[in-house]
């Protein structure tokens, strides 16, 4: 496992790499998130992956094992809101998500970053320093806990 981490690189994705990022998001969501959602919630997430209006304005950061995309973060730069954060299951608990968040953090120093955590991600986001801003909610079948991260100014 440790050997794998040494060759993982993190960088901003190009517009041409968006399709592989969204494919990774769907695969990871389907395996780890969807079981906690209603059919309505799963369908709502699938629709957002194909909604050009929703996807516009999102910057993507990717983690690569060699040439393979293994993790991604998508953030709306205008609102500093993370809307996608997924790591391939084979790479969970290897620091990939933390490295991805640190890359985003470097771009948004001394700013508040928000996200809506799925039930699966709450513990991970707390470990990064995110704090709940409200209780768990469900909108259009999507379950989430609103959170924010405040840099240590």
N, C-alpha and C positions, 0 to 999 in steps of 0.2 A: 504494500500500500504506500509506504513512504516514498519508495522509488517513483511511483506514479506521480506524486505531487511535484517532484522536482522538474518534470518536463511539462507541466501544465502552465500555459500562458494565458493572460487575461488582457483583452483589448476591446476598444470600441469596434462595433461591427459596421460594415459598409451597408449601404441600402440594398445591395445585391445579396446580402446574407440574411435578410429578414425572413425569407421563406423557410430556411433551415432552422432559424430560431423559433419561429412559430410552430414548426413541426415538432421540435423538441418540447415546447411548452405543452402541446396537445398530448404527446406521449406520456410525459411525466404527470400531467393533470389526470389523465385517464386512469393511470395506475394508482396514484397516491391521494388525489383529491376527490375525484368523482365518487368513490364509495361513500363519502360523507355528505354528498349532495343529492337532492332530488333529481328526477329526470329533467325537470324544468331548469334547474341550476346548471346541469351538465350541458344542456342545449344552449343556454344563455352564454356560457363560456365559449362553446364551439362557434357560436355566431360572432362573438367579438373578434375571434381570430381571423374572420373573413370580412370584417367591416372596415373598409378603407377610411371612413370618417373617424372611427374610433382609433384606428392605428396611426393616423396622421399625428405628427409631432412627438412620437415616442423615439427616444434614443436607446439603442441596444448596446449592451456590453456582453461579451462572450468569454467563456473559459474554454480553452482548447487543450485536449490531450493529443499532441501531435497536430494532425489536420482535422480531427474530429471535434465538433462542438459538443461539449458535455454540460454546459451550464449557461444561463443567461439571466440578465436583469434588463428590464425595460422600464425607463423612467420618462415621465413627461417633464421636460426641462423647464417649461413655463411655470409649472406648479410644484416642482420638486416632489412629485408623487410617483412612487414605484407601482407599476401596474402589472408587471410580470417578474417573477423571480422563481426560476426552476433549475434544478440540478438533476442530471440523469441519476437514477437510483443506484447504479453501480458505483457512483462516486459520492454517495451520501456519507457524511461524517468523516470527510477527509480534508476539510478546510476550504473546499471549493467555493461554497456560498459566502464564507467570510472573505475570501480573496475578492470575489465579485463585488461585495458590498464596499470593501476598502477602495476599489477602483472608482466606484460611484462617489464615495465620500470625498475622494481627492478632487473630483470635479465640482463638488458642492460644499466646499469648506465653509464652516461657520454658518450653515443654513439649516433650517428645519426640513427634514425629509419625512414624508408621510407614506403610509401604505395601508391597505386593508388585508389583514392576514387571514388566510384560510385556517380552519381548525388545526390542520396538519402542521402549519408553520409557526404557531404562536410561541412555542418554547424556543425555537431557533431565533426568532426576532427578539425575544426578551434577552437572549444571550448576547445579541449584538448591541443591546442598549436601548431598544425601542420600548416605549411605554404605551399601555392602553390609553386611549382617549375616550372610550365609551365601551359599553358591553357588546357582546356578540350580537350581530344583526343578521337578518336574511332579507335580501332584496332580489326579486325575480329568481328565487331559488338558490341564489349565491349566498353562502354563509361566510361571514367575515367579522373580524374584530378590528375596528379602526385604531391605528397606532401612529406614533410620531417618534422621530429620533432628533434630538437636539445635540449638535456638536458641543463639545466642552469648550466654550468660548474663552 
